[in-house]
Amino acid sequence: MMELLLAIVTMVLSLLLAWVSFVAYRKSHLRPALYLLMAFILLALKKVIEGLSLASWIERDVGVVTAILEVMVLGLLLVSMWRR
């Protein structure tokens, strides 16, 4: 029960941060805000997949998919902070 509650809170916070990144991108048109938007959406998607796995709706192991999404999120966060 506690894991599900934490997963929901994480999804809500990541979607909220995605919304803030979207607003920042619309105002500034800076690429780092767009990368942050994508990263937070992928983080929310990762939590949805993990939540479905916890609820036993998915029979197969989804560890590889969530690991790939996690690497993508970290890569987008790195790219958004990269100075050119």
Backbone atoms as SQL, in Angstrom:
CREATE TABLE atoms (id INTEGER PRIMARY KEY, chain TEXT, resi INTEGER, resn TEXT, atom TEXT, x REAL, y REAL, z REAL);
INSERT INTO atoms VALUES
  (1, 'A', 1, 'MET', 'N', 0.821, -1.193, 0.000),
  (2, 'A', 1, 'MET', 'CA', 0.000, 0.000, 0.000),
  (3, 'A', 1, 'MET', 'C', 0.866, 1.257, 0.000),
  (4, 'A', 2, 'MET', 'N', 1.912, 1.263, 0.841),
  (5, 'A', 2, 'MET', 'CA', 2.786, 2.419, 0.921),
  (6, 'A', 2, 'MET', 'C', 3.556, 2.626, -0.384),
  (7, 'A', 3, 'GLU', 'N', 3.968, 1.530, -1.026),
  (8, 'A', 3, 'GLU', 'CA', 4.681, 1.636, -2.297),
  (9, 'A', 3, 'GLU', 'C', 3.789, 2.248, -3.365),
  (10, 'A', 4, 'LEU', 'N', 2.534, 1.857, -3.391),
  (11, 'A', 4, 'LEU', 'CA', 1.600, 2.408, -4.368),
  (12, 'A', 4, 'LEU', 'C', 1.383, 3.895, -4.123),
  (13, 'A', 5, 'LEU', 'N', 1.256, 4.291, -2.871),
  (14, 'A', 5, 'LEU', 'CA', 1.077, 5.696, -2.533),
  (15, 'A', 5, 'LEU', 'C', 2.293, 6.521, -2.953),
  (16, 'A', 6, 'LEU', 'N', 3.484, 6.000, -2.699),
  (17, 'A', 6, 'LEU', 'CA', 4.701, 6.700, -3.115),
  (18, 'A', 6, 'LEU', 'C', 4.817, 6.779, -4.634),
  (19, 'A', 7, 'ALA', 'N', 4.409, 5.734, -5.324),
  (20, 'A', 7, 'ALA', 'CA', 4.440, 5.752, -6.793),
  (21, 'A', 7, 'ALA', 'C', 3.480, 6.803, -7.334),
  (22, 'A', 8, 'ILE', 'N', 2.314, 6.929, -6.741),
  (23, 'A', 8, 'ILE', 'CA', 1.333, 7.930, -7.181),
  (24, 'A', 8, 'ILE', 'C', 1.864, 9.337, -6.923),
  (25, 'A', 9, 'VAL', 'N', 2.454, 9.550, -5.761),
  (26, 'A', 9, 'VAL', 'CA', 3.023, 10.863, -5.443),
  (27, 'A', 9, 'VAL', 'C', 4.141, 11.204, -6.423),
  (28, 'A', 10, 'THR', 'N', 4.971, 10.230, -6.748),
  (29, 'A', 10, 'THR', 'CA', 6.055, 10.454, -7.707),
  (30, 'A', 10, 'THR', 'C', 5.506, 10.794, -9.087),
  (31, 'A', 11, 'MET', 'N', 4.468, 10.096, -9.519),
  (32, 'A', 11, 'MET', 'CA', 3.859, 10.386, -10.817),
  (33, 'A', 11, 'MET', 'C', 3.272, 11.790, -10.850),
  (34, 'A', 12, 'VAL', 'N', 2.581, 12.173, -9.789),
  (35, 'A', 12, 'VAL', 'CA', 1.967, 13.500, -9.743),
  (36, 'A', 12, 'VAL', 'C', 3.045, 14.587, -9.752),
  (37, 'A', 13, 'LEU', 'N', 4.092, 14.407, -8.960),
  (38, 'A', 13, 'LEU', 'CA', 5.164, 15.399, -8.933),
  (39, 'A', 13, 'LEU', 'C', 5.896, 15.493, -10.271),
  (40, 'A', 14, 'SER', 'N', 6.137, 14.372, -10.912),
  (41, 'A', 14, 'SER', 'CA', 6.827, 14.416, -12.202),
  (42, 'A', 14, 'SER', 'C', 5.957, 15.067, -13.270),
  (43, 'A', 15, 'LEU', 'N', 4.640, 14.830, -13.229),
  (44, 'A', 15, 'LEU', 'CA', 3.756, 15.503, -14.185),
  (45, 'A', 15, 'LEU', 'C', 3.656, 16.994, -13.891),
  (46, 'A', 16, 'LEU', 'N', 3.691, 17.371, -12.620),
  (47, 'A', 16, 'LEU', 'CA', 3.695, 18.783, -12.256),
  (48, 'A', 16, 'LEU', 'C', 4.971, 19.463, -12.749),
  (49, 'A', 17, 'LEU', 'N', 6.110, 18.811, -12.558),
  (50, 'A', 17, 'LEU', 'CA', 7.369, 19.356, -13.055),
  (51, 'A', 17, 'LEU', 'C', 7.406, 19.405, -14.581),
  (52, 'A', 18, 'ALA', 'N', 6.767, 18.438, -15.233),
  (53, 'A', 18, 'ALA', 'CA', 6.671, 18.472, -16.695),
  (54, 'A', 18, 'ALA', 'C', 5.853, 19.680, -17.139),
  (55, 'A', 19, 'TRP', 'N', 4.783, 19.972, -16.413),
  (56, 'A', 19, 'TRP', 'CA', 3.961, 21.138, -16.739),
  (57, 'A', 19, 'TRP', 'C', 4.757, 22.433, -16.566),
  (58, 'A', 20, 'VAL', 'N', 5.517, 22.525, -15.484),
  (59, 'A', 20, 'VAL', 'CA', 6.348, 23.713, -15.247),
  (60, 'A', 20, 'VAL', 'C', 7.392, 23.848, -16.357),
  (61, 'A', 21, 'SER', 'N', 7.978, 22.751, -16.776),
  (62, 'A', 21, 'SER', 'CA', 8.953, 22.778, -17.865),
  (63, 'A', 21, 'SER', 'C', 8.309, 23.193, -19.174),
  (64, 'A', 22, 'PHE', 'N', 7.078, 22.749, -19.401),
  (65, 'A', 22, 'PHE', 'CA', 6.350, 23.128, -20.611),
  (66, 'A', 22, 'PHE', 'C', 6.076, 24.628, -20.633),
  (67, 'A', 23, 'VAL', 'N', 5.644, 25.163, -19.510),
  (68, 'A', 23, 'VAL', 'CA', 5.387, 26.606, -19.421),
  (69, 'A', 23, 'VAL', 'C', 6.683, 27.384, -19.631),
  (70, 'A', 24, 'ALA', 'N', 7.774, 26.906, -19.038),
  (71, 'A', 24, 'ALA', 'CA', 9.065, 27.571, -19.215),
  (72, 'A', 24, 'ALA', 'C', 9.510, 27.510, -20.676),
  (73, 'A', 25, 'TYR', 'N', 9.263, 26.387, -21.338),
  (74, 'A', 25, 'TYR', 'CA', 9.653, 26.278, -22.747),
  (75, 'A', 25, 'TYR', 'C', 8.823, 27.211, -23.618),
  (76, 'A', 26, 'ARG', 'N', 7.534, 27.314, -23.334),
  (77, 'A', 26, 'ARG', 'CA', 6.677, 28.205, -24.129),
  (78, 'A', 26, 'ARG', 'C', 7.077, 29.664, -23.980),
  (79, 'A', 27, 'LYS', 'N', 7.544, 30.038, -22.792),
  (80, 'A', 27, 'LYS', 'CA', 7.933, 31.432, -22.572),
  (81, 'A', 27, 'LYS', 'C', 9.315, 31.740, -23.132),
  (82, 'A', 28, 'SER', 'N', 10.249, 30.792, -23.014),
  (83, 'A', 28, 'SER', 'CA', 11.638, 31.083, -23.365),
  (84, 'A', 28, 'SER', 'C', 12.108, 30.426, -24.661),
  (85, 'A', 29, 'HIS', 'N', 11.485, 29.339, -25.059),
  (86, 'A', 29, 'HIS', 'CA', 11.894, 28.542, -26.232),
  (87, 'A', 29, 'HIS', 'C', 13.339, 28.061, -26.118),
  (88, 'A', 30, 'LEU', 'N', 13.777, 27.788, -24.904),
  (89, 'A', 30, 'LEU', 'CA', 15.110, 27.240, -24.685),
  (90, 'A', 30, 'LEU', 'C', 15.047, 25.716, -24.711),
  (91, 'A', 31, 'ARG', 'N', 16.016, 25.101, -25.358),
  (92, 'A', 31, 'ARG', 'CA', 16.032, 23.644, -25.465),
  (93, 'A', 31, 'ARG', 'C', 16.142, 22.915, -24.140),
  (94, 'A', 32, 'PRO', 'N', 16.914, 23.409, -23.177),
  (95, 'A', 32, 'PRO', 'CA', 16.993, 22.678, -21.899),
  (96, 'A', 32, 'PRO', 'C', 15.629, 22.470, -21.241),
  (97, 'A', 33, 'ALA', 'N', 14.732, 23.427, -21.365),
  (98, 'A', 33, 'ALA', 'CA', 13.391, 23.256, -20.797),
  (99, 'A', 33, 'ALA', 'C', 12.641, 22.147, -21.530),
  (100, 'A', 34, 'LEU', 'N', 12.859, 22.033, -22.824),
  (101, 'A', 34, 'LEU', 'CA', 12.229, 20.958, -23.591),
  (102, 'A', 34, 'LEU', 'C', 12.783, 19.599, -23.177),
  (103, 'A', 35, 'TYR', 'N', 14.089, 19.516, -22.942),
  (104, 'A', 35, 'TYR', 'CA', 14.689, 18.269, -22.477),
  (105, 'A', 35, 'TYR', 'C', 14.159, 17.884, -21.094),
  (106, 'A', 36, 'LEU', 'N', 13.992, 18.881, -20.230),
  (107, 'A', 36, 'LEU', 'CA', 13.432, 18.607, -18.912),
  (108, 'A', 36, 'LEU', 'C', 11.995, 18.114, -19.022),
  (109, 'A', 37, 'LEU', 'N', 11.231, 18.704, -19.914),
  (110, 'A', 37, 'LEU', 'CA', 9.855, 18.260, -20.143),
  (111, 'A', 37, 'LEU', 'C', 9.822, 16.787, -20.540),
  (112, 'A', 38, 'MET', 'N', 10.671, 16.415, -21.477),
  (113, 'A', 38, 'MET', 'CA', 10.718, 15.016, -21.911),
  (114, 'A', 38, 'MET', 'C', 11.167, 14.091, -20.780),
  (115, 'A', 39, 'ALA', 'N', 12.145, 14.543, -19.998),
  (116, 'A', 39, 'ALA', 'CA', 12.646, 13.716, -18.899),
  (117, 'A', 39, 'ALA', 'C', 11.564, 13.459, -17.859),
  (118, 'A', 40, 'PHE', 'N', 10.810, 14.478, -17.496),
  (119, 'A', 40, 'PHE', 'CA', 9.776, 14.300, -16.477),
  (120, 'A', 40, 'PHE', 'C', 8.603, 13.470, -16.991),
  (121, 'A', 41, 'ILE', 'N', 8.299, 13.572, -18.273),
  (122, 'A', 41, 'ILE', 'CA', 7.245, 12.720, -18.840),
  (123, 'A', 41, 'ILE', 'C', 7.696, 11.260, -18.840),
  (124, 'A', 42, 'LEU', 'N', 8.964, 11.025, -19.197),
  (125, 'A', 42, 'LEU', 'CA', 9.480, 9.653, -19.164),
  (126, 'A', 42, 'LEU', 'C', 9.523, 9.102, -17.746),
  (127, 'A', 43, 'LEU', 'N', 9.822, 9.954, -16.776),
  (128, 'A', 43, 'LEU', 'CA', 9.825, 9.513, -15.386),
  (129, 'A', 43, 'LEU', 'C', 8.418, 9.106, -14.942),
  (130, 'A', 44, 'ALA', 'N', 7.414, 9.880, -15.345),
  (131, 'A', 44, 'ALA', 'CA', 6.031, 9.520, -15.020),
  (132, 'A', 44, 'ALA', 'C', 5.649, 8.204, -15.699),
  (133, 'A', 45, 'LEU', 'N', 6.061, 8.026, -16.952),
  (134, 'A', 45, 'LEU', 'CA', 5.774, 6.784, -17.671),
  (135, 'A', 45, 'LEU', 'C', 6.440, 5.592, -16.992),
  (136, 'A', 46, 'LYS', 'N', 7.668, 5.785, -16.526),
  (137, 'A', 46, 'LYS', 'CA', 8.382, 4.726, -15.813),
  (138, 'A', 46, 'LYS', 'C', 7.626, 4.320, -14.556),
  (139, 'A', 47, 'LYS', 'N', 7.127, 5.290, -13.822),
  (140, 'A', 47, 'LYS', 'CA', 6.386, 4.986, -12.600),
  (141, 'A', 47, 'LYS', 'C', 5.058, 4.299, -12.902),
  (142, 'A', 48, 'VAL', 'N', 4.417, 4.662, -13.997),
  (143, 'A', 48, 'VAL', 'CA', 3.180, 3.975, -14.395),
  (144, 'A', 48, 'VAL', 'C', 3.472, 2.514, -14.706),
  (145, 'A', 49, 'ILE', 'N', 4.549, 2.268, -15.441),
  (146, 'A', 49, 'ILE', 'CA', 4.911, 0.887, -15.779),
  (147, 'A', 49, 'ILE', 'C', 5.253, 0.101, -14.521),
  (148, 'A', 50, 'GLU', 'N', 6.007, 0.717, -13.628),
  (149, 'A', 50, 'GLU', 'CA', 6.333, 0.031, -12.373),
  (150, 'A', 50, 'GLU', 'C', 5.090, -0.208, -11.533),
  (151, 'A', 51, 'GLY', 'N', 4.162, 0.742, -11.519),
  (152, 'A', 51, 'GLY', 'CA', 2.925, 0.583, -10.766),
  (153, 'A', 51, 'GLY', 'C', 2.068, -0.543, -11.309),
  (154, 'A', 52, 'LEU', 'N', 2.012, -0.659, -12.616),
  (155, 'A', 52, 'LEU', 'CA', 1.261, -1.758, -13.217),
  (156, 'A', 52, 'LEU', 'C', 1.905, -3.095, -12.902),
  (157, 'A', 53, 'SER', 'N', 3.226, -3.100, -12.842),
  (158, 'A', 53, 'SER', 'CA', 3.932, -4.332, -12.499),
  (159, 'A', 53, 'SER', 'C', 3.658, -4.721, -11.049),
  (160, 'A', 54, 'LEU', 'N', 3.589, -3.724, -10.148),
  (161, 'A', 54, 'LEU', 'CA', 3.290, -4.006, -8.744),
  (162, 'A', 54, 'LEU', 'C', 1.883, -4.544, -8.573),
  (163, 'A', 55, 'ALA', 'N', 0.967, -4.082, -9.415),
  (164, 'A', 55, 'ALA', 'CA', -0.428, -4.500, -9.293),
  (165, 'A', 55, 'ALA', 'C', -0.670, -5.857, -9.939),
  (166, 'A', 56, 'SER', 'N', 0.351, -6.482, -10.466),
  (167, 'A', 56, 'SER', 'CA', 0.281, -7.809, -11.099),
  (168, 'A', 56, 'SER', 'C', -0.636, -7.837, -12.315),
  (169, 'A', 57, 'TRP', 'N', -0.789, -6.704, -12.960),
  (170, 'A', 57, 'TRP', 'CA', -1.570, -6.681, -14.203),
  (171, 'A', 57, 'TRP', 'C', -0.717, -7.143, -15.368),
  (172, 'A', 58, 'ILE', 'N', 0.582, -7.007, -15.200),
  (173, 'A', 58, 'ILE', 'CA', 1.511, -7.429, -16.247),
  (174, 'A', 58, 'ILE', 'C', 2.199, -8.698, -15.758),
  (175, 'A', 59, 'GLU', 'N', 2.168, -9.715, -16.565),
  (176, 'A', 59, 'GLU', 'CA', 2.729, -11.002, -16.171),
  (177, 'A', 59, 'GLU', 'C', 4.252, -11.031, -16.276),
  (178, 'A', 60, 'ARG', 'N', 4.784, -10.375, -17.286),
  (179, 'A', 60, 'ARG', 'CA', 6.222, -10.458, -17.536),
  (180, 'A', 60, 'ARG', 'C', 7.007, -9.457, -16.701),
  (181, 'A', 61, 'ASP', 'N', 8.284, -9.714, -16.588),
  (182, 'A', 61, 'ASP', 'CA', 9.175, -8.801, -15.877),
  (183, 'A', 61, 'ASP', 'C', 9.426, -7.571, -16.740),
  (184, 'A', 62, 'VAL', 'N', 9.259, -6.402, -16.174),
  (185, 'A', 62, 'VAL', 'CA', 9.443, -5.162, -16.918),
  (186, 'A', 62, 'VAL', 'C', 10.682, -4.405, -16.460),
  (187, 'A', 63, 'GLY', 'N', 11.582, -5.099, -15.803),
  (188, 'A', 63, 'GLY', 'CA', 12.791, -4.467, -15.286),
  (189, 'A', 63, 'GLY', 'C', 13.665, -3.853, -16.357),
  (190, 'A', 64, 'VAL', 'N', 13.760, -4.512, -17.497),
  (191, 'A', 64, 'VAL', 'CA', 14.608, -3.991, -18.577),
  (192, 'A', 64, 'VAL', 'C', 14.019, -2.690, -19.131),
  (193, 'A', 65, 'VAL', 'N', 12.721, -2.657, -19.304),
  (194, 'A', 65, 'VAL', 'CA', 12.061, -1.468, -19.845),
  (195, 'A', 65, 'VAL', 'C', 12.225, -0.297, -18.888),
  (196, 'A', 66, 'THR', 'N', 12.004, -0.537, -17.607),
  (197, 'A', 66, 'THR', 'CA', 12.139, 0.560, -16.645),
  (198, 'A', 66, 'THR', 'C', 13.587, 1.014, -16.506),
  (199, 'A', 67, 'ALA', 'N', 14.533, 0.096, -16.651),
  (200, 'A', 67, 'ALA', 'CA', 15.948, 0.482, -16.594),
  (201, 'A', 67, 'ALA', 'C', 16.314, 1.350, -17.793),
  (202, 'A', 68, 'ILE', 'N', 15.806, 1.014, -18.969),
  (203, 'A', 68, 'ILE', 'CA', 16.061, 1.826, -20.162),
  (204, 'A', 68, 'ILE', 'C', 15.451, 3.215, -20.000),
  (205, 'A', 69, 'LEU', 'N', 14.230, 3.283, -19.480),
  (206, 'A', 69, 'LEU', 'CA', 13.602, 4.579, -19.255),
  (207, 'A', 69, 'LEU', 'C', 14.382, 5.411, -18.241),
  (208, 'A', 70, 'GLU', 'N', 14.905, 4.764, -17.225),
  (209, 'A', 70, 'GLU', 'CA', 15.695, 5.473, -16.218),
  (210, 'A', 70, 'GLU', 'C', 16.966, 6.053, -16.819),
  (211, 'A', 71, 'VAL', 'N', 17.630, 5.293, -17.681),
  (212, 'A', 71, 'VAL', 'CA', 18.832, 5.787, -18.356),
  (213, 'A', 71, 'VAL', 'C', 18.476, 6.954, -19.272),
  (214, 'A', 72, 'MET', 'N', 17.349, 6.868, -19.952),
  (215, 'A', 72, 'MET', 'CA', 16.916, 7.963, -20.822),
  (216, 'A', 72, 'MET', 'C', 16.632, 9.232, -20.017),
  (217, 'A', 73, 'VAL', 'N', 15.993, 9.079, -18.869),
  (218, 'A', 73, 'VAL', 'CA', 15.704, 10.229, -18.008),
  (219, 'A', 73, 'VAL', 'C', 17.010, 10.883, -17.555),
  (220, 'A', 74, 'LEU', 'N', 17.939, 10.079, -17.090),
  (221, 'A', 74, 'LEU', 'CA', 19.219, 10.629, -16.644),
  (222, 'A', 74, 'LEU', 'C', 19.983, 11.280, -17.794),
  (223, 'A', 75, 'GLY', 'N', 19.918, 10.691, -18.968),
  (224, 'A', 75, 'GLY', 'CA', 20.574, 11.288, -20.138),
  (225, 'A', 75, 'GLY', 'C', 19.960, 12.628, -20.508),
  (226, 'A', 76, 'LEU', 'N', 18.634, 12.718, -20.463),
  (227, 'A', 76, 'LEU', 'CA', 17.984, 13.994, -20.768),
  (228, 'A', 76, 'LEU', 'C', 18.291, 15.055, -19.716),
  (229, 'A', 77, 'LEU', 'N', 18.372, 14.647, -18.456),
  (230, 'A', 77, 'LEU', 'CA', 18.749, 15.606, -17.417),
  (231, 'A', 77, 'LEU', 'C', 20.177, 16.102, -17.631),
  (232, 'A', 78, 'LEU', 'N', 21.063, 15.213, -18.031),
  (233, 'A', 78, 'LEU', 'CA', 22.443, 15.602, -18.310),
  (234, 'A', 78, 'LEU', 'C', 22.501, 16.567, -19.493),
  (235, 'A', 79, 'VAL', 'N', 21.786, 16.268, -20.560),
  (236, 'A', 79, 'VAL', 'CA', 21.781, 17.130, -21.735),
  (237, 'A', 79, 'VAL', 'C', 21.187, 18.497, -21.404),
  (238, 'A', 80, 'SER', 'N', 20.179, 18.527, -20.551),
  (239, 'A', 80, 'SER', 'CA', 19.559, 19.816, -20.218),
  (240, 'A', 80, 'SER', 'C', 20.484, 20.707, -19.404),
  (241, 'A', 81, 'MET', 'N', 21.435, 20.123, -18.694),
  (242, 'A', 81, 'MET', 'CA', 22.364, 20.921, -17.899),
  (243, 'A', 81, 'MET', 'C', 23.688, 21.209, -18.618),
  (244, 'A', 82, 'TRP', 'N', 23.864, 20.638, -19.776),
  (245, 'A', 82, 'TRP', 'CA', 25.118, 20.771, -20.515),
  (246, 'A', 82, 'TRP', 'C', 25.263, 22.198, -21.026),
  (247, 'A', 83, 'ARG', 'N', 26.399, 22.799, -20.762),
  (248, 'A', 83, 'ARG', 'CA', 26.681, 24.158, -21.233),
  (249, 'A', 83, 'ARG', 'C', 27.375, 24.085, -22.584),
  (250, 'A', 84, 'ARG', 'N', 26.955, 24.920, -23.498),
  (251, 'A', 84, 'ARG', 'CA', 27.587, 24.936, -24.830),
  (252, 'A', 84, 'ARG', 'C', 28.350, 26.184, -25.048);
